């Protein structure tokens, strides 16, 4: 429940704070004093969009903060899922900067509006004139039936199966689209695959062939240069090996005269061994080097084919051609086997459709089972509220499966005897609508684990004994829920456990809305004014005392 509400710099409110009790709270005040402005501020706490035009002082930021007791409402899982600190006392805050930037916080942790909205739906239910319009919407009516019938488990199963069905439906559509495309490209893909497969290209082959071609193109020059180098190194009289071999005994002799000479001998010996190895390797390569015109021509033709295919397919490496071959092979294979895969997928889709319809029918059956009870309870309450001849009928039409099920619900209403029931929005007057909505709220209060219910002038269009009966029902609701009621009727306002008065303060340059918790004497005066005007008569005071039970 809401234990504290603080509003700063919002609309006509410079600074306002209230501490509603756990039971029935009444808010009254003159028209335009700011009662509905307060609801607008509370709406921001529940995730409604912000508007900088709502700032009282456009140079300062607006801060709206609510302290809510959330223990015993099963919200720990929500806080864990959103990685928020959980505390039995939850602090929700909205800030609107002069720049227009809006921020939301839950227990001082910044959150997105969607998160705030999800939490808000579990904390508070606000009745407003806008909700009267919603009552005529089929989706809203269906949500009432679901709450009354407690279909949460059935709706969860249906939504899961609906998602599975939609996913499979998309897969079938994608496969059909792919099959059509592959069939149209089948011959061309087959031709390209045969062309590439005939080449039998290996990854890295292009670089090896280009290197080999470079060698073959310069084979004579390479052989000539190798032989000339061997002449310098291994000439029987003037070669480097022979001259170094002649120096070897001198190094061996010197090695006996100290460590430095021994190291020089070792280095010379290593040099001589390495040079002999170079000569042997160079001689082997020189002997192996032949001008193979046939091999050279084969490489040239194969590289030419590779280059042509690269240009044709817009790639630049043999790796890309190898990958393209694999993709084409996959396409050709899929084209040959896709029909089989499609048949299997269609079978899965049909099974999912049957499971979906079974879940839909199960959900529908549970909904329809409570139609009479729902209608009966609402009619009984309307009778208590002075509408003895009111009738409620619920019509159900089966529709193609959607996220909500296979039902379209239409709640029909007639306020008078002998008048056929019609869609709610077409027949209910303001007062009838208020009573109908209140009856629905009364019935739904115990079906929905909401800590706080807010009624914004739900007593519009009613008076006398009907108003008294309505406030008795509010008192009944307030036994289990916190109720905040904005009222213009003295009969209703007098029954609250706490009574707040909203008024305009014109003492400064700019009109300011303020709120005050009334004590006993102030409350008596306010009820008397509501009865007979700004200068209440003695009779008005007596009536006020009677309403207050004094």
N, C-alpha and C positions, 0 to 999 in steps of 0.2 A: 504494500500500500504506500501511498504518497505521504511522507511524514513532514516534508518541508518543500516549499516552492519559493524560489527567489528569482525576481525579474528585474533587470537593470537596463535602462535605456532602450525600451521597446515601445513603439507607437506613442501613446499618451502616458506611458508609465516611465517615470524617472527612476524610481526605486520602490519595489513592492515585495513584501514577504508574508507568507501565510503558513500556518502549521495545522493542516486539517486533521481531525480526529479519525479514529478507525471506523466509526459508524457513519451517521448521516450528517453531512455538512450542507448548509444552505448559504447561497450567495444571492443577495438582492442589491438593487440600486436603480437609480433613474436611467431611463433610456439614453444610450450614448455615453454612459459613465465609464465604460471600459470592461464590462463583464465578458463580452465575447472576445475582447482583446486578450484577456487572460487565457481564454481557450486557444487562441492563435499561438500564444507563447508556449502553452503546453504541447500544442501540435508540433512545434519545432523540436521539443524534447523527444517526441516520438518519431522524428525523422522527416518531417515535412520540409519542403524547399524553403530557403530563406530569401528575403528580399531586403536590400539596403534601404528601400523607401520606408521600412518599418522602424528605422532608427529614430529615437526621440531627439537625440543630439547627433547630427551626422558627422561630427568630428570625433566622436568616441565610439568604442565598440559596444555592442549589445551582448549581455551575458545572461543566459537563462539556465538555472540550475535546479535540479530536482533530486531530493534524497528519497529513495524508495526502499522499503523493507521487502526483500525478495526471498526470505527464508520460507521453506515449506511449499515452494512453487516449482520444484524440480528443475531449476535453471543452472545447476552446477555443470551439467554436460555442455550447455551452450557456452558458458564462460570458458571451459576447458578447450572446446573446439575452436573458439576464436582467440585463444591464448590471452585471455583477460584474467586479471586478478579477481578472485571470487571473495565476496564478503557478504554476510547476511544483510548489511546495509549498503546499498548500491548508490553511487553518485553519478548522475547523468548531467552532462553540461553541453550547451551549445553556445558558440561564440560567433558573432557576425561583425567583421571588421568594416570600417568606413569604406574600404576599397571594394567591398562586396564579397570578400572571401569568407567562407563559412567553414567552421571546424566543429567536430563533434568528439566528445570524450565519454568513456565509460570507466569509472574509477581511475580517472586521470590518464587513461591510455587513449591516444587518438584512434578513432574508428571511422569507417566509411558509413555513409547514410544508410546503406542497405542493411548493415549490421545493426544500426540503431533502430531501424524500422522493425527488424525481426524481433528484437528485444521488446520494443514498444508494444507490439501486438499481444505479447504475453502479460504485459503489465497493466494496460488500461484500455477501456472501451469508451469512446466518446460518442454520444448521440448528438447529432446536429441536424439542421434542416437539410444539409447535403445528404445525410444518411436516409432521410425520408425519400429522396429521389432514388437512392440506391435500392430501396425496398422493392421498387418496381422492376429491377433488373433480374433476369433469370439466374445469372451466376450467383448473385447475392442470395437469392431465395434458396438456391441449391446448397449454399454454404450453411444456411440455417438448418435445413433438413439434415445435413451431414452432422452438424454439431448435436442436434437433438437425438439422432440415431446412433451417435458415437461410432462412426464408420472409419475412424482413423486407420485401423489395421487393414480393413478391406480396401481403402483408398491407396494405402501404401503398396499393397500387392498389385492392385490394378495399374498404378503408375509405373511400377517396375516392368510389368508385362507390356504395357503400352510402349515404354521405351525400347524394350527388346523387339517388339513388333515393328516399330518405326526404324530401328537400326537395320533389321533384316530387310525391310521394304526398300530401304536405300541401297543396300547391298545388291538386291535383285535388280533394281533399276540401273545401278552402275554396271552390273554384269551384262545386262541386256544392251546397254549403250556401248559397252566395250566389245561385245560380240558383233554388233552391227558394224562397228568401226573396223574390227579385225577382218570380218568377212569382206568388207569393201576393199581392204588393203591386202587381202590374202595372197592373190597372185603376184602382186608387186613385191611383197615381203618375201615370198618364196623365191622369186628371181634373184633378189638382192642377197638372200642367204646363200643360194647356190653359188653365186659369183664369189662371195667372200669365203665360203667353205672350200671351194676349189683351190683358192690361194693357200689355204692351210697355214696361215701366218702365225708365228710364235711371237710372244712379247719379247722385245729386245732384239729381234732378228734384223730389223732395219739398220740399227747402229752397227751390228756385226758385219752386215753385207757392205755398208758404206765404207767401213774401215778396210775390209778385204779388197774392195774395188780400188780404193786409193793405193793400196800396195801393188796390185796387179797392173795398174796404169803406169806405175813407175818401176816395174820389175827390173828392166835392163839397167836403169840408172842406179838402183839399189845394189844390184849385183856388182856393177863396176866399182862403185864407191867402197863396197865391202872388200873386194879383192885388193884395191889400192891400199886400204887401211891395213889389211893382213900383210901386204908387202912391207909396210913400214914397221910392223910389229914383229914379223917372223921370217924376215929375209935371212938366208943361211949365213950371210957374212955381215950385213949391216943392219939386221933387224934389232928392234929394241930388246927382245928377249935374249938374243945372243950377247948384246952389249951388257945387259944387266947381269947375265950369267957370268960374264968375265969379272964383274965387280964383286961377286959373292964371296970368293976366297978372302978378299981384303977385309970385308966386314967380319968374317969369321975370325980372322987373325986379331982384329981390333977388339973383339968382344971379350978377350982375355984380360983387357987392361981397364977394368972398372965397370961399374954399373951403367954409366951413361952409354958406353960403347956397346954393352950387352943389349940395352933397350933399343939402340939404333939398329943392331943386327936383326933383332926380332921384328922391328917395323919393316926393314928391307925385305926380310924373308916373306912376311905377309903380303907385301906389295908384289913380289915376284909371283907368289902363288895366285893372287887375284888376277894379275895380268895374264898368266897362262890360261886361267879359266875364261877370261874375256876372249882370248884368241880362239879357244876351242869353241865357245858359243858362237862367235862371229863366223867361224869357218863352217859350222853346222848350218847356220842360217843362209850363208852364201851358197852352199851346195844345194840347199833345199829350194832356193829361189829360182823358179823356172817361169818362163813366159807362157802361161796357159791361156791361149786365146779363146778356147771353147768355154772355159770356166768364166773368163772375163765377160764374154757375151751373155752367158746365162745370168750372171749377177746383174748386168746392165738391164736385161729385159725384166727380171723379177723386180728390181727397184723401180723401173718405169711403171710396172703394173701397180706397185704399192703407191707410188706418187699419184697415179691417175685415180685410184680408189679414194685416197685421202682428199683429193680435190673434189671428187664427186660427192662425197659425204660431208664435206666441210670440216674435216679434222686435220690434225697436224702430226700425229704420232701413230706408230703401229699399235701402241696400247689402246688408243681410242678405237682403232679398227677391230681389235680383238674383242673389246667390250661391246661394240656395235654388233658383231657377229653373235655374241651371246644373247644380246637383247632380241635380235631378230629370230634366233632359234627359239627363245622363250615365247615370242609372239606367235610364231608358226605353230609351236606346240599347243599354246593356249587356244589358238583358233581351231585346232583339231579336237581339243578336249573340253572347250568352254561350255558346250551345250550340256555335257554331262554334269559339269559343276553347277550350271544354272538350274538344271533339274533338281539337284540335291538342295540348292539354296531355296528354290520354290517350295520344296517339300517342308523345309524348316520354317519357311514363312507361313505356310498353311497351318502347321502345328502351332506356331506362335499366335496365329489369328484365332484358332479354336481356344487356346488357353486364355487369350485376352477376352474373348466373348464370355467364357465361363466366369472369369473374374468380374467382368462387367455385369453379368446377370446376377451374380452373388451379391455384388454391391447394390445393384438396383433392387433386389429383393429385400435387403435390409432397410433400404430407404423407404420403400413402399409400405413396409410393415408398420411404420410409425405414423403414416399419414393421418389416420383417424385419431390417434392419441394427440398428435400435434394440433390438429384442427380443433379437437374437443377441448383441450386445455386453453387454447387461445380464445375460443368462443365463451368458455366459462368465465374467463377473466374479463372479457369485454362486457359480459352481462353485469359483472360487478361494477364496471365502470360506466354503467348507464346505457349500454347498447344491448338490450335483452334480445333483440331480433337479429343481431349480427350473425353472419354465417361465413365460414371459411371453407373453401374447397381447394384441394390440391390436384392439379392435373399433371399427368406425367406422359411424355411422348418419347419414344425411343428414337435416338439419333445416331448417326455414325460415331464410332468411338473417337473420343478426344481425351485430353489429359484429365478431365473431370469424370469420365465414365461414359455411359451410353444413354444418359437421361437428360431430358430438358424439362425443368420444373417450372410450373406456372401456378402461383398462389392466387386464387380468385377470392373476391371479397364482396359482400353485400351488407350494408349497414341497416337496411330496412326490410321489413316483412313484405313479401310479395314481389320483391325486386330480385331479378336473376343476378347471380354472382358474375362479376366481370373482373378483368385484370385490375390489380390494386390501384395503379396510377390513374385509371380512368374514372374511378367512382368515389374515392375517399376525399372528404373535405379536410381542411386543416385540423380541426378538432378530432375528427375521426382518425385521421392519419396519426396524430399524436397518441391517441389511446391505443391504436393498433400496434404502433411501434413500441409503446411502453409494455403492452401485454407480451409482445415477443421478447423484449429485454428481460422481463420478469421470468418468463419460462426458461430463457436461455442462460440466466445467471448461474444456475447450479450445474448447467451442462458444460460451461466453459470456466476453467480455473483462472479467472481474472481477478487480481487483487482490487482493482479500482474501476468503478463505473461512473461516468460523468453524464448528466442529463442537462442539456442546454435548452431551457424553456420547453420541456416536453409537455408542460401543462397548458400550452397554447390552445385556446379555443374551448377550454373546459372551465367549470366553476362549481360552486356549491358542494353538494354531497359527493359528486364524482371526483372533485379535487381531493376531498378528504379520503376517499377510498384509494385514490392513487398514492397519496402520501403514506397511507397505512402499508400499502404494498412496498413502497420505498423502504419503510422501516423494517419490513420483513427481509428485504434484500440486504439491508445494512447489518443484519445479524451475522451474516457470513462474508460480506464484502464491504469495502469502503465505498460510500456513495457521496458524490459531490453534485449538488443540484442547483442550477441557476434558475430562479423562479421569479415570477411577477405576481404570484397569488399569495395572499396572507395566510390562507388555510394551509398551504404547503410549507411556506417559509417558517411558520410557527412550530413545526414538528422536528426541526433539526436539532441535533445535539450541540452543534456549533453554528453560529450565524455570523457570516461576514457581510459587511456592507461596503459596496464600491461606490465612490463618489468623485466628483470633479472638484479640484482645488484651483480656483481662479485668482488666488492671492498674488501670484507672481506674474511676470510678463507673458508666460506661456502656460496654458491650461495643462494641468497634470491630473492623471487618474491615480487615486489612492484606495487602499483597502483597509478596513478596520474590523477587528473582532469585537462584536458588540457584547457589553455586559448586560445584566438583566434589565436595568432601567432603559438603556439605549435600545435594547431589543423591543421592549414594550412600545417605545415611541415609534420605532420603525414599522412595526406591525400595524399600529394605529394609523400611521400615515398611509400605509398601503391600502387600508380600508377606506379612509375618507379624505385623503389629500394632505397637503403640507401643514394645515392647521387642524389636527384631529379633534373631534368633539368628545364629550364625556362618554357618549355611547360607543364611539370608536374605541376609546380606551377600555371600556368594559368588554367589548367584543374581543379586543386584543388579549386581555387577561384570560378570557374564556378559552381562546384558541391556544394560548400558552399553558393552559391548565393551571392557572394561578387562582 
